Amino acid sequence: MLDSDNNVVDHLKNLKAGSDDAARALWERYAGRLQRLADRRLGAIPRRASDEEDVVVSAFNSFCRRAVGGKFPQLETPEDLWKLLATITARKAASHREREQARKRGGGVVRSESAFDHARPDSDRSRGIENVSDRQLPPDRRVELAEQFDTLLDRLQDPVLRRIALFKLAGYRNDEIASELDVSLSSVERKLRCIRLVWSNDFLLD
C-alpha cells in the first residue's frame, strides 16, 4: 500500500473517532475530484457557479456525520471511501437537479414541507406558506436546506410520491398535480396524505 493510501486509512480511523483534522485532510484530498463528479452529474441544468461546491459540501458533511456516528464500520480502504463519497455525491447531485426542476416549474420558488399541512385543491400558489427562494440565502444556509430537502425525499421510496412532493414544494395546486400526472384529484390527495404520514412518522422516530 502506498504511503498516501496509508494516510487515508489513518485519517479515516481518526475521523471515525471524531477528529476535525482528519476531516479536513480528507476534504483536501477528495474535494476537487468530487466537485468534478458533481459538475458532470448536474449536467446542463441552469445553475450558479457554486452549485457543484454546495453539492459536495452537503455530501461530505453527511458522510462525516454518519462516519462519526458509526454508520460505516466496514469502511477501511481508500477505494471503499472513494466509492462511498462518489455515491453520496451522485445522490446529492440528483436531488439538486430535482430541486432545480421543481424551481423551474414553480416560477423560481420552492416551498417548505409545511406546504403540505394546509394544502387545499383551491389554494393559490402565490399564497403558499413559508415560500423560500434559496437563491437569496447564504451558502451555509443553502447547504443546510439542501440536506433537509434530501432527507425528506429519501424517505419517499415510491417515485410517484417523490414527484408529487416536488410538485407540491414547487407550489402546484392539487388539481394541477393531478393534471400533470394524468390521475384523479382524489388519487393525488391520498398520496399527499401518505407523504405526510411517512414524514411525520419518521420524524417522530428520529
N, CA and C atoms as a LAMMPS dump frame, in Angstrom:
ITEM: TIMESTEP
0
ITEM: NUMBER OF ATOMS
618
ITEM: BOX BOUNDS ff ff ff
-5.0000000000000000e+02 5.0000000000000000e+02
-5.0000000000000000e+02 5.0000000000000000e+02
-5.0000000000000000e+02 5.0000000000000000e+02
ITEM: ATOMS id mol type element x y z
1 1 1 N 0.843 -1.199 0
2 1 2 C 0 0 0
3 1 3 C 0.878 1.249 0
4 2 1 N 0.535 2.24 -0.83
5 2 2 C 1.292 3.472 -0.906
6 2 3 C 1.161 4.266 0.382
7 3 1 N 2.183 5.143 0.62
8 3 2 C 2.135 5.973 1.822
9 3 3 C 0.878 6.835 1.844
10 4 1 N 0.493 7.368 0.665
11 4 2 C -0.705 8.208 0.616
12 4 3 C -1.948 7.416 0.993
13 5 1 N -1.978 6.135 0.589
14 5 2 C -3.105 5.281 0.963
15 5 3 C -3.111 5.024 2.464
16 6 1 N -1.916 4.831 3.016
17 6 2 C -1.823 4.647 4.467
18 6 3 C -2.337 5.874 5.202
19 7 1 N -2.029 7.055 4.654
20 7 2 C -2.51 8.287 5.273
21 7 3 C -4.034 8.349 5.261
22 8 1 N -4.623 7.934 4.139
23 8 2 C -6.084 7.944 4.043
24 8 3 C -6.686 7.006 5.08
25 9 1 N -6.102 5.827 5.219
26 9 2 C -6.599 4.864 6.205
27 9 3 C -6.514 5.452 7.609
28 10 1 N -5.387 6.1 7.908
29 10 2 C -5.229 6.718 9.229
30 10 3 C -6.247 7.839 9.435
31 11 1 N -6.413 8.676 8.405
32 11 2 C -7.382 9.773 8.516
33 11 3 C -8.792 9.229 8.726
34 12 1 N -9.096 8.146 8.04
35 12 2 C -10.429 7.561 8.158
36 12 3 C -10.679 7.045 9.572
37 13 1 N -9.685 6.375 10.133
38 13 2 C -9.815 5.89 11.51
39 13 3 C -9.988 7.055 12.481
40 14 1 N -9.198 8.113 12.267
41 14 2 C -9.275 9.269 13.158
42 14 3 C -10.6 10.016 12.996
43 15 1 N -11.096 10.057 11.756
44 15 2 C -12.393 10.7 11.528
45 15 3 C -13.486 9.981 12.307
46 16 1 N -13.472 8.657 12.268
47 16 2 C -14.482 7.888 12.995
48 16 3 C -14.415 8.165 14.495
49 17 1 N -13.218 8.574 14.95
50 17 2 C -13.054 8.91 16.365
51 17 3 C -13.402 10.367 16.651
52 18 1 N -13.793 11.105 15.599
53 18 2 C -14.242 12.477 15.798
54 18 3 C -13.209 13.549 15.531
55 19 1 N -12.128 13.224 14.817
56 19 2 C -11.059 14.189 14.575
57 19 3 C -11.425 15.186 13.478
58 20 1 N -11.429 16.483 13.817
59 20 2 C -11.659 17.527 12.818
60 20 3 C -10.486 17.621 11.845
61 21 1 N -9.27 17.395 12.338
62 21 2 C -8.1 17.448 11.467
63 21 3 C -8.182 16.37 10.388
64 22 1 N -8.66 15.194 10.765
65 22 2 C -8.804 14.113 9.79
66 22 3 C -9.852 14.475 8.74
67 23 1 N -10.932 15.098 9.179
68 23 2 C -11.976 15.521 8.235
69 23 3 C -11.414 16.533 7.243
70 24 1 N -10.632 17.485 7.735
71 24 2 C -10.039 18.488 6.839
72 24 3 C -9.079 17.841 5.848
73 25 1 N -8.292 16.887 6.321
74 25 2 C -7.335 16.221 5.439
75 25 3 C -8.051 15.445 4.332
76 26 1 N -9.125 14.763 4.684
77 26 2 C -9.882 14.018 3.677
78 26 3 C -10.578 14.967 2.711
79 27 1 N -11.069 16.089 3.223
80 27 2 C -11.693 17.082 2.349
81 27 3 C -10.689 17.595 1.317
82 28 1 N -9.495 17.94 1.781
83 28 2 C -8.474 18.456 0.87
84 28 3 C -8.091 17.424 -0.188
85 29 1 N -8.141 16.164 0.18
86 29 2 C -7.759 15.11 -0.764
87 29 3 C -8.842 14.868 -1.816
88 30 1 N -10.11 14.909 -1.411
89 30 2 C -11.181 14.453 -2.299
90 30 3 C -12.074 15.559 -2.857
91 31 1 N -12.015 16.77 -2.316
92 31 2 C -12.977 17.808 -2.702
93 31 3 C -12.95 18.11 -4.195
94 32 1 N -11.762 18.29 -4.753
95 32 2 C -11.669 18.628 -6.169
96 32 3 C -12.241 17.54 -7.064
97 33 1 N -11.914 16.312 -6.757
98 33 2 C -12.411 15.18 -7.547
99 33 3 C -13.928 15.059 -7.429
100 34 1 N -14.442 15.281 -6.228
101 34 2 C -15.888 15.209 -6.022
102 34 3 C -16.61 16.348 -6.733
103 35 1 N -16 17.532 -6.764
104 35 2 C -16.629 18.653 -7.464
105 35 3 C -16.711 18.381 -8.965
106 36 1 N -15.686 17.758 -9.522
107 36 2 C -15.741 17.413 -10.947
108 36 3 C -16.845 16.389 -11.209
109 37 1 N -16.988 15.436 -10.283
110 37 2 C -18.066 14.457 -10.407
111 37 3 C -19.428 15.144 -10.32
112 38 1 N -19.584 16.039 -9.344
113 38 2 C -20.855 16.748 -9.182
114 38 3 C -21.174 17.576 -10.417
115 39 1 N -20.164 18.216 -10.985
116 39 2 C -20.372 19.029 -12.179
117 39 3 C -20.905 18.177 -13.327
118 40 1 N -20.35 16.983 -13.496
119 40 2 C -20.831 16.09 -14.561
120 40 3 C -22.256 15.631 -14.282
121 41 1 N -22.55 15.311 -13.032
122 41 2 C -23.878 14.799 -12.695
123 41 3 C -24.952 15.881 -12.774
124 42 1 N -24.58 17.124 -12.494
125 42 2 C -25.558 18.208 -12.587
126 42 3 C -25.913 18.502 -14.035
127 43 1 N -24.972 18.271 -14.939
128 43 2 C -25.259 18.412 -16.356
129 43 3 C -25.533 19.845 -16.764
130 44 1 N -26.502 19.998 -17.663
131 44 2 C -26.746 21.298 -18.294
132 44 3 C -27.86 22.093 -17.629
133 45 1 N -28.285 21.71 -16.422
134 45 2 C -29.352 22.472 -15.776
135 45 3 C -28.857 23.879 -15.45
136 46 1 N -29.745 24.887 -15.487
137 46 2 C -29.335 26.242 -15.092
138 46 3 C -28.883 26.239 -13.634
139 47 1 N -27.727 26.826 -13.368
140 47 2 C -27.218 26.801 -12.002
141 47 3 C -26.175 27.879 -11.797
142 48 1 N -25.886 28.128 -10.523
143 48 2 C -24.816 29.046 -10.158
144 48 3 C -23.482 28.324 -10.297
145 49 1 N -22.411 29.107 -10.362
146 49 2 C -21.081 28.507 -10.435
147 49 3 C -20.764 27.721 -9.178
148 50 1 N -21.418 28.066 -8.054
149 50 2 C -21.119 27.418 -6.777
150 50 3 C -21.959 26.177 -6.523
151 51 1 N -22.868 25.814 -7.424
152 51 2 C -23.786 24.713 -7.149
153 51 3 C -23.067 23.396 -6.903
154 52 1 N -22.061 23.078 -7.729
155 52 2 C -21.368 21.808 -7.524
156 52 3 C -20.63 21.788 -6.191
157 53 1 N -20.129 22.952 -5.754
158 53 2 C -19.476 23.016 -4.443
159 53 3 C -20.493 22.796 -3.33
160 54 1 N -21.682 23.385 -3.463
161 54 2 C -22.736 23.168 -2.468
162 54 3 C -23.072 21.686 -2.36
163 55 1 N -23.169 21.019 -3.505
164 55 2 C -23.478 19.586 -3.522
165 55 3 C -22.408 18.801 -2.784
166 56 1 N -21.145 19.107 -3.063
167 56 2 C -20.043 18.355 -2.457
168 56 3 C -19.948 18.633 -0.96
169 57 1 N -20.129 19.886 -0.556
170 57 2 C -20.108 20.212 0.878
171 57 3 C -21.206 19.441 1.605
172 58 1 N -22.397 19.42 1.019
173 58 2 C -23.509 18.692 1.628
174 58 3 C -23.192 17.204 1.721
175 59 1 N -22.639 16.632 0.643
176 59 2 C -22.31 15.204 0.63
177 59 3 C -21.229 14.882 1.657
178 60 1 N -20.193 15.706 1.714
179 60 2 C -19.086 15.428 2.631
180 60 3 C -19.522 15.59 4.083
181 61 1 N -20.323 16.617 4.361
182 61 2 C -20.828 16.794 5.725
183 61 3 C -21.682 15.602 6.15
184 62 1 N -22.51 15.132 5.231
185 62 2 C -23.35 13.972 5.522
186 62 3 C -22.491 12.747 5.818
187 63 1 N -21.466 12.541 4.996
188 63 2 C -20.562 11.407 5.212
189 63 3 C -19.881 11.496 6.576
190 64 1 N -19.361 12.678 6.918
191 64 2 C -18.637 12.831 8.183
192 64 3 C -19.538 12.567 9.382
193 65 1 N -20.749 13.1 9.352
194 65 2 C -21.664 12.875 10.476
195 65 3 C -21.959 11.391 10.649
196 66 1 N -22.186 10.718 9.549
197 66 2 C -22.523 9.293 9.624
198 66 3 C -21.312 8.458 10.018
199 67 1 N -20.124 8.857 9.561
200 67 2 C -18.91 8.123 9.934
201 67 3 C -18.647 8.248 11.427
202 68 1 N -18.761 9.462 11.948
203 68 2 C -18.564 9.679 13.386
204 68 3 C -19.623 8.927 14.188
205 69 1 N -20.815 8.804 13.61
206 69 2 C -21.898 8.095 14.281
207 69 3 C -21.808 6.582 14.171
208 70 1 N -20.728 6.079 13.563
209 70 2 C -20.527 4.637 13.487
210 70 3 C -21.309 3.931 12.402
211 71 1 N -21.714 4.671 11.356
212 71 2 C -22.543 4.081 10.307
213 71 3 C -21.748 3.259 9.293
214 72 1 N -20.42 3.407 9.273
215 72 2 C -19.614 2.716 8.26
216 72 3 C -18.51 1.874 8.914
217 73 1 N -18.866 0.875 9.696
218 73 2 C -17.839 0.1 10.406
219 73 3 C -16.924 -0.692 9.473
220 74 1 N -17.399 -1.045 8.276
221 74 2 C -16.597 -1.849 7.35
222 74 3 C -15.771 -0.995 6.395
223 75 1 N -15.87 0.313 6.515
224 75 2 C -15.161 1.219 5.607
225 75 3 C -13.718 1.375 6.073
226 76 1 N -12.776 0.814 5.296
227 76 2 C -11.389 0.796 5.758
228 76 3 C -10.369 1.178 4.697
229 77 1 N -10.692 1.07 3.411
230 77 2 C -9.699 1.301 2.366
231 77 3 C -10.01 2.575 1.586
232 78 1 N -8.986 3.177 0.95
233 78 2 C -9.223 4.364 0.117
234 78 3 C -10.207 4.091 -1.016
235 79 1 N -10.154 2.884 -1.584
236 79 2 C -11.067 2.547 -2.678
237 79 3 C -12.518 2.549 -2.196
238 80 1 N -12.739 1.938 -1.038
239 80 2 C -14.093 1.916 -0.479
240 80 3 C -14.57 3.328 -0.141
241 81 1 N -13.655 4.14 0.382
242 81 2 C -14.019 5.508 0.753
243 81 3 C -14.427 6.306 -0.48
244 82 1 N -13.643 6.197 -1.554
245 82 2 C -13.984 6.947 -2.758
246 82 3 C -15.333 6.499 -3.325
247 83 1 N -15.575 5.206 -3.363
248 83 2 C -16.852 4.714 -3.886
249 83 3 C -18.019 5.258 -3.068
250 84 1 N -17.851 5.302 -1.749
251 84 2 C -18.92 5.805 -0.886
252 84 3 C -19.135 7.3 -1.097
253 85 1 N -18.041 8.071 -1.108
254 85 2 C -18.16 9.513 -1.317
255 85 3 C -18.781 9.82 -2.679
256 86 1 N -18.38 9.058 -3.695
257 86 2 C -18.927 9.273 -5.038
258 86 3 C -20.418 8.96 -5.071
259 87 1 N -20.826 7.904 -4.373
260 87 2 C -22.244 7.533 -4.339
261 87 3 C -23.075 8.606 -3.647
262 88 1 N -22.592 9.08 -2.494
263 88 2 C -23.325 10.118 -1.766
264 88 3 C -23.413 11.39 -2.603
265 89 1 N -22.301 11.755 -3.242
266 89 2 C -22.281 12.967 -4.066
267 89 3 C -23.226 12.845 -5.249
268 90 1 N -23.241 11.682 -5.889
269 90 2 C -24.135 11.475 -7.032
270 90 3 C -25.595 11.608 -6.613
271 91 1 N -25.931 11.077 -5.441
272 91 2 C -27.309 11.187 -4.953
273 91 3 C -27.66 12.635 -4.633
274 92 1 N -26.712 13.351 -4.027
275 92 2 C -26.963 14.762 -3.722
276 92 3 C -27.147 15.565 -5.009
277 93 1 N -26.342 15.26 -6.026
278 93 2 C -26.464 15.964 -7.3
279 93 3 C -27.821 15.68 -7.944
280 94 1 N -28.271 14.431 -7.854
281 94 2 C -29.58 14.077 -8.411
282 94 3 C -30.691 14.838 -7.699
283 95 1 N -30.592 14.947 -6.381
284 95 2 C -31.594 15.701 -5.627
285 95 3 C -31.553 17.181 -5.995
286 96 1 N -30.342 17.693 -6.221
287 96 2 C -30.211 19.098 -6.619
288 96 3 C -30.887 19.333 -7.969
289 97 1 N -30.703 18.406 -8.892
290 97 2 C -31.36 18.523 -10.195
291 97 3 C -32.878 18.541 -10.02
292 98 1 N -33.382 17.682 -9.14
293 98 2 C -34.826 17.641 -8.901
294 98 3 C -35.316 18.961 -8.319
295 99 1 N -34.535 19.549 -7.411
296 99 2 C -34.921 20.838 -6.84
297 99 3 C -34.972 21.917 -7.913
298 100 1 N -33.966 21.916 -8.798
299 100 2 C -33.929 22.932 -9.845
300 100 3 C -35.1 22.762 -10.812
301 101 1 N -35.451 21.514 -11.101
302 101 2 C -36.592 21.276 -11.976
303 101 3 C -37.884 21.729 -11.305
304 102 1 N -37.99 21.48 -9.989
305 102 2 C -39.164 21.944 -9.246
306 102 3 C -39.206 23.464 -9.221
307 103 1 N -38.04 24.092 -9.058
308 103 2 C -37.972 25.552 -9.037
309 103 3 C -38.434 26.131 -10.376
310 104 1 N -38.01 25.492 -11.466
311 104 2 C -38.391 25.965 -12.793
312 104 3 C -39.899 25.862 -12.987
313 105 1 N -40.481 24.736 -12.54
314 105 2 C -41.93 24.57 -12.667
315 105 3 C -42.676 25.547 -11.781
316 106 1 N -42.073 25.885 -10.622
317 106 2 C -42.77 26.74 -9.661
318 106 3 C -42.438 28.206 -9.774
319 107 1 N -41.826 28.624 -10.876
320 107 2 C -41.539 30.04 -11.073
321 107 3 C -40.411 30.557 -10.218
322 108 1 N -39.471 29.676 -9.832
323 108 2 C -38.295 30.114 -9.088
324 108 3 C -38.406 29.981 -7.595
325 109 1 N -39.542 29.474 -7.092
326 109 2 C -39.744 29.362 -5.647
327 109 3 C -39.996 27.915 -5.277
328 110 1 N -39.31 27.44 -4.257
329 110 2 C -39.578 26.12 -3.703
330 110 3 C -40.112 26.301 -2.302
331 111 1 N -41.266 25.717 -2.017
332 111 2 C -41.908 25.902 -0.724
333 111 3 C -41.368 24.904 0.284
334 112 1 N -41.541 25.236 1.558
335 112 2 C -41.114 24.328 2.611
336 112 3 C -42.094 23.177 2.734
337 113 1 N -41.701 22.136 3.523
338 113 2 C -42.583 20.984 3.682
339 113 3 C -43.879 21.339 4.384
340 114 1 N -43.936 22.511 5.041
341 114 2 C -45.18 22.908 5.694
342 114 3 C -46.275 23.199 4.683
343 115 1 N -45.918 23.286 3.405
344 115 2 C -46.937 23.476 2.376
345 115 3 C -47.921 22.318 2.36
346 116 1 N -47.53 21.171 2.895
347 116 2 C -48.405 20.002 2.919
348 116 3 C -49.444 20.094 4.03
349 117 1 N -49.186 20.908 5.037
350 117 2 C -50.031 20.882 6.222
351 117 3 C -51.429 21.418 5.966
352 118 1 N -51.528 22.454 5.147
353 118 2 C -52.822 23.101 4.949
354 118 3 C -53.2 23.13 3.474
355 119 1 N -52.647 22.206 2.683
356 119 2 C -52.886 22.23 1.243
357 119 3 C -54.34 21.915 0.931
358 120 1 N -54.934 22.74 0.057
359 120 2 C -56.296 22.511 -0.397
360 120 3 C -56.296 22.583 -1.914
361 121 1 N -57.207 21.863 -2.579
362 121 2 C -57.227 21.88 -4.034
363 121 3 C -57.372 23.272 -4.615
364 122 1 N -58.044 24.195 -3.891
365 122 2 C -58.29 25.516 -4.447
366 122 3 C -57.319 26.564 -3.928
367 123 1 N -56.258 26.121 -3.231
368 123 2 C -55.327 27.103 -2.677
369 123 3 C -54.525 27.749 -3.795
370 124 1 N -54.191 29.01 -3.619
371 124 2 C -53.441 29.762 -4.618
372 124 3 C -51.961 29.621 -4.331
373 125 1 N -51.175 29.243 -5.351
374 125 2 C -49.749 29.019 -5.117
375 125 3 C -49.055 30.291 -4.657
376 126 1 N -49.595 31.454 -5.002
377 126 2 C -48.949 32.694 -4.584
378 126 3 C -49.144 32.956 -3.104
379 127 1 N -50.075 32.208 -2.449
380 127 2 C -50.284 32.394 -1.025
381 127 3 C -49.662 31.245 -0.242
382 128 1 N -48.679 30.576 -0.824
383 128 2 C -48.072 29.43 -0.174
384 128 3 C -47.46 29.787 1.166
385 129 1 N -47.439 28.806 2.057
386 129 2 C -46.909 29.009 3.4
387 129 3 C -45.394 28.946 3.365
388 130 1 N -44.737 29.911 3.963
389 130 2 C -43.288 29.92 4.12
390 130 3 C -42.567 29.679 2.796
391 131 1 N -42.933 30.452 1.761
392 131 2 C -42.22 30.336 0.493
393 131 3 C -40.755 30.674 0.7
394 132 1 N -39.89 29.893 0.077
395 132 2 C -38.46 30.075 0.265
396 132 3 C -37.785 30.133 -1.091
397 133 1 N -37.019 31.164 -1.341
398 133 2 C -36.168 31.216 -2.521
399 133 3 C -34.733 31.119 -2.045
400 134 1 N -34.137 29.917 -2.174
401 134 2 C -32.819 29.734 -1.574
402 134 3 C -31.726 30.455 -2.344
403 135 1 N -32.063 31.073 -3.493
404 135 2 C -31.08 31.899 -4.189
405 135 3 C -30.696 33.103 -3.342
406 136 1 N -31.57 33.507 -2.416
407 136 2 C -31.318 34.684 -1.602
408 136 3 C -30.616 34.335 -0.294
409 137 1 N -30.325 33.072 -0.063
410 137 2 C -29.743 32.642 1.197
411 137 3 C -28.227 32.539 1.1
412 138 1 N -27.528 32.675 2.237
413 138 2 C -26.073 32.486 2.233
414 138 3 C -25.733 31.021 1.973
415 139 1 N -24.496 30.741 1.519
416 139 2 C -24.125 29.371 1.135
417 139 3 C -24.342 28.337 2.231
418 140 1 N -24.013 28.661 3.497
419 140 2 C -24.16 27.66 4.548
420 140 3 C -25.619 27.304 4.774
421 141 1 N -26.503 28.3 4.631
422 141 2 C -27.935 28.023 4.799
423 141 3 C -28.47 27.225 3.614
424 142 1 N -27.955 27.493 2.398
425 142 2 C -28.37 26.717 1.234
426 142 3 C -28.009 25.25 1.418
427 143 1 N -26.805 25 1.937
428 143 2 C -26.376 23.62 2.158
429 143 3 C -27.276 22.949 3.184
430 144 1 N -27.594 23.677 4.262
431 144 2 C -28.456 23.116 5.307
432 144 3 C -29.831 22.764 4.747
433 145 1 N -30.411 23.676 3.964
434 145 2 C -31.717 23.405 3.372
435 145 3 C -31.652 22.25 2.387
436 146 1 N -30.552 22.179 1.63
437 146 2 C -30.402 21.083 0.67
438 146 3 C -30.381 19.739 1.385
439 147 1 N -29.685 19.678 2.516
440 147 2 C -29.617 18.425 3.266
441 147 3 C -30.99 18.053 3.819
442 148 1 N -31.728 19.052 4.312
443 148 2 C -33.073 18.778 4.816
444 148 3 C -33.974 18.285 3.689
445 149 1 N -33.846 18.909 2.534
446 149 2 C -34.649 18.525 1.375
447 149 3 C -34.325 17.096 0.954
448 150 1 N -33.031 16.773 0.888
449 150 2 C -32.617 15.421 0.51
450 150 3 C -33.152 14.389 1.492
451 151 1 N -33.104 14.723 2.779
452 151 2 C -33.59 13.797 3.801
453 151 3 C -35.069 13.508 3.611
454 152 1 N -35.843 14.556 3.343
455 152 2 C -37.277 14.373 3.13
456 152 3 C -37.546 13.497 1.91
457 153 1 N -36.867 13.779 0.806
458 153 2 C -37.106 12.996 -0.407
459 153 3 C -36.646 11.549 -0.245
460 154 1 N -35.54 11.351 0.467
461 154 2 C -35.03 9.987 0.661
462 154 3 C -36.016 9.113 1.415
463 155 1 N -36.882 9.717 2.21
464 155 2 C -37.862 8.947 2.977
465 155 3 C -38.993 8.429 2.087
466 156 1 N -39.1 8.974 0.889
467 156 2 C -40.165 8.566 -0.036
468 156 3 C -39.586 7.591 -1.051
469 157 1 N -39.848 6.309 -0.869
470 157 2 C -39.284 5.289 -1.742
471 157 3 C -40.023 5.184 -3.073
472 158 1 N -41.296 5.555 -3.078
473 158 2 C -42.109 5.483 -4.293
474 158 3 C -41.804 6.697 -5.173
475 159 1 N -41.358 6.487 -6.427
476 159 2 C -41.03 7.627 -7.295
477 159 3 C -42.222 8.539 -7.563
478 160 1 N -43.44 7.989 -7.549
479 160 2 C -44.623 8.828 -7.751
480 160 3 C -44.798 9.778 -6.569
481 161 1 N -44.571 9.276 -5.364
482 161 2 C -44.652 10.144 -4.186
483 161 3 C -43.608 11.249 -4.256
484 162 1 N -42.416 10.902 -4.733
485 162 2 C -41.364 11.911 -4.868
486 162 3 C -41.779 13.002 -5.854
487 163 1 N -42.369 12.599 -6.976
488 163 2 C -42.799 13.582 -7.977
489 163 3 C -43.885 14.495 -7.411
490 164 1 N -44.83 13.902 -6.701
491 164 2 C -45.901 14.71 -6.116
492 164 3 C -45.334 15.674 -5.077
493 165 1 N -44.391 15.195 -4.27
494 165 2 C -43.769 16.065 -3.272
495 165 3 C -43.066 17.239 -3.946
496 166 1 N -42.355 16.97 -5.031
497 166 2 C -41.653 18.034 -5.744
498 166 3 C -42.631 19.039 -6.346
499 167 1 N -43.713 18.538 -6.928
500 167 2 C -44.734 19.446 -7.453
501 167 3 C -45.286 20.331 -6.338
502 168 1 N -45.588 19.708 -5.194
503 168 2 C -46.2 20.458 -4.097
504 168 3 C -45.234 21.506 -3.554
505 169 1 N -43.973 21.127 -3.405
506 169 2 C -42.98 22.067 -2.906
507 169 3 C -42.718 23.189 -3.905
508 170 1 N -43.025 22.931 -5.181
509 170 2 C -42.888 23.973 -6.199
510 170 3 C -44.102 24.886 -6.248
511 171 1 N -45.133 24.591 -5.439
512 171 2 C -46.283 25.474 -5.356
513 171 3 C -47.472 25.071 -6.197
514 172 1 N -47.448 23.87 -6.771
515 172 2 C -48.576 23.426 -7.585
516 172 3 C -49.787 23.115 -6.713
517 173 1 N -50.981 23.436 -7.225
518 173 2 C -52.218 23.039 -6.565
519 173 3 C -52.458 21.552 -6.809
520 174 1 N -53.299 20.959 -5.972
521 174 2 C -53.583 19.53 -6.109
522 174 3 C -54.172 19.192 -7.475
523 175 1 N -55.08 20.047 -7.97
524 175 2 C -55.685 19.759 -9.267
525 175 3 C -54.67 19.885 -10.398
526 176 1 N -53.692 20.78 -10.247
527 176 2 C -52.644 20.912 -11.257
528 176 3 C -51.736 19.68 -11.263
529 177 1 N -51.445 19.158 -10.076
530 177 2 C -50.628 17.946 -9.986
531 177 3 C -51.357 16.784 -10.648
532 178 1 N -52.654 16.673 -10.384
533 178 2 C -53.45 15.607 -10.996
534 178 3 C -53.397 15.704 -12.516
535 179 1 N -53.471 16.922 -13.035
536 179 2 C -53.411 17.118 -14.482
537 179 3 C -52.042 16.738 -15.036
538 180 1 N -50.977 17.139 -14.336
539 180 2 C -49.619 16.828 -14.788
540 180 3 C -49.376 15.321 -14.834
541 181 1 N -49.904 14.6 -13.849
542 181 2 C -49.658 13.16 -13.742
543 181 3 C -50.742 12.33 -14.424
544 182 1 N -51.793 13.006 -14.898
545 182 2 C -52.911 12.324 -15.549
546 182 3 C -53.552 11.298 -14.616
547 183 1 N -53.824 11.743 -13.39
548 183 2 C -54.504 10.903 -12.407
549 183 3 C -55.648 11.72 -11.813
550 184 1 N -56.476 11.072 -11.006
551 184 2 C -57.603 11.772 -10.398
552 184 3 C -57.136 12.65 -9.243
553 185 1 N -57.937 13.666 -8.946
554 185 2 C -57.643 14.542 -7.818
555 185 3 C -57.628 13.754 -6.514
556 186 1 N -58.555 12.818 -6.366
557 186 2 C -58.609 12.027 -5.133
558 186 3 C -57.348 11.184 -4.969
559 187 1 N -56.777 10.712 -6.091
560 187 2 C -55.532 9.941 -6.02
561 187 3 C -54.391 10.805 -5.501
562 188 1 N -54.298 12.034 -5.988
563 188 2 C -53.265 12.955 -5.511
564 188 3 C -53.442 13.228 -4.026
565 189 1 N -54.675 13.453 -3.601
566 189 2 C -54.922 13.756 -2.19
567 189 3 C -54.573 12.572 -1.298
568 190 1 N -54.854 11.344 -1.772
569 190 2 C -54.472 10.149 -0.995
570 190 3 C -52.959 10.06 -0.858
571 191 1 N -52.257 10.331 -1.954
572 191 2 C -50.796 10.231 -1.921
573 191 3 C -50.185 11.341 -1.07
574 192 1 N -50.797 12.51 -1.055
575 192 2 C -50.32 13.578 -0.176
576 192 3 C -50.472 13.183 1.29
577 193 1 N -51.583 12.516 1.605
578 193 2 C -51.759 12.034 2.981
579 193 3 C -50.685 11.001 3.318
580 194 1 N -50.344 10.167 2.347
581 194 2 C -49.291 9.168 2.553
582 194 3 C -47.946 9.845 2.806
583 195 1 N -47.655 10.892 2.035
584 195 2 C -46.399 11.633 2.222
585 195 3 C -46.337 12.235 3.617
586 196 1 N -47.436 12.873 4.03
587 196 2 C -47.468 13.462 5.374
588 196 3 C -47.251 12.398 6.44
589 197 1 N -47.855 11.225 6.236
590 197 2 C -47.726 10.148 7.215
591 197 3 C -46.289 9.646 7.294
592 198 1 N -45.657 9.435 6.136
593 198 2 C -44.269 8.964 6.109
594 198 3 C -43.359 9.954 6.817
595 199 1 N -43.484 11.222 6.471
596 199 2 C -42.611 12.226 7.065
597 199 3 C -42.861 12.383 8.553
598 200 1 N -44.119 12.439 8.96
599 200 2 C -44.406 12.644 10.38
600 200 3 C -43.962 11.445 11.203
601 201 1 N -44.174 10.223 10.705
602 201 2 C -43.752 9.029 11.443
603 201 3 C -42.241 8.965 11.583
604 202 1 N -41.525 9.279 10.501
605 202 2 C -40.064 9.219 10.555
606 202 3 C -39.507 10.261 11.504
607 203 1 N -40.085 11.46 11.51
608 203 2 C -39.591 12.494 12.406
609 203 3 C -39.861 12.13 13.859
610 204 1 N -40.988 11.448 14.119
611 204 2 C -41.26 11.003 15.481
612 204 3 C -40.24 9.961 15.919
613 205 1 N -39.857 9.074 14.975
614 205 2 C -38.858 8.057 15.3
615 205 3 C -37.497 8.678 15.533
616 206 1 N -37.186 9.773 14.798
617 206 2 C -35.901 10.442 14.98
618 206 3 C -35.802 11.059 16.363
